[in-house]
Amino acid sequence: MAKVITGSGLEVMAKQRSPIPLDAAFSCPAGELLALVGPSGSGKTTLLRTIAGLYQPEQGHVACLGSTWLATERRYSLTPQQRKIGIVFQDYALFPHLTALANVQLALGHLPHSERPLRAKQWLANVRLEGLEKRFPSELSGGQRQRVALARALAREPQVLLLDEPFSAVDQVTRRRLQRELALLRQQISIPIILVTHDLEEATALADQICVLHNGVSLQ
């Protein structure tokens, strides 16, 4: 069985026999990016969902900055809302009937209502979307939609940022530009970042650590 590596950032262990076999463990210190790499069906997204609290394996442990989020041996699990997670889904999951500004404001429930529009505008500026606050997702390019999703994820002031194949839905030129922006963004936030990808070249370019998954088993 894979062993949990302890540290001051994010620690993850998951093991189960079905429906997707898992025997994986990894850790990611604050300020670093860890890439989960493997073919479809290898368990990458299942591990991401385990961290976020959207899935619970037969055996599992998730801890972040010394706080336990999941401990199956004592039947303890925080809800997704209780975990300070920012997540960018593969399809971005923006609300089509809301503007870019309103999409980001949804993540600012921890602030007084009067402060949310200004803070949302600041987050959009952080990802270089000034002037596009009133546009709807259908009026934005793929790269712009991704940046709205990233701004919304970071607006929660998360302890962990989860990226589920965020570059797969854009063209090659946009992908390279967004990868450079992610590298720059990392200099501004000091939290563990987990990137799910099937692209080993992408993982090598962006990650401090790479965890290769093969049939649900983590190969360090």
Order of alpha helices (4+ residues) and beta strands (2+ residues): beta-beta-beta-alpha-beta-beta-beta-beta-alpha-alpha-alpha-beta-alpha-beta-alpha-beta-beta
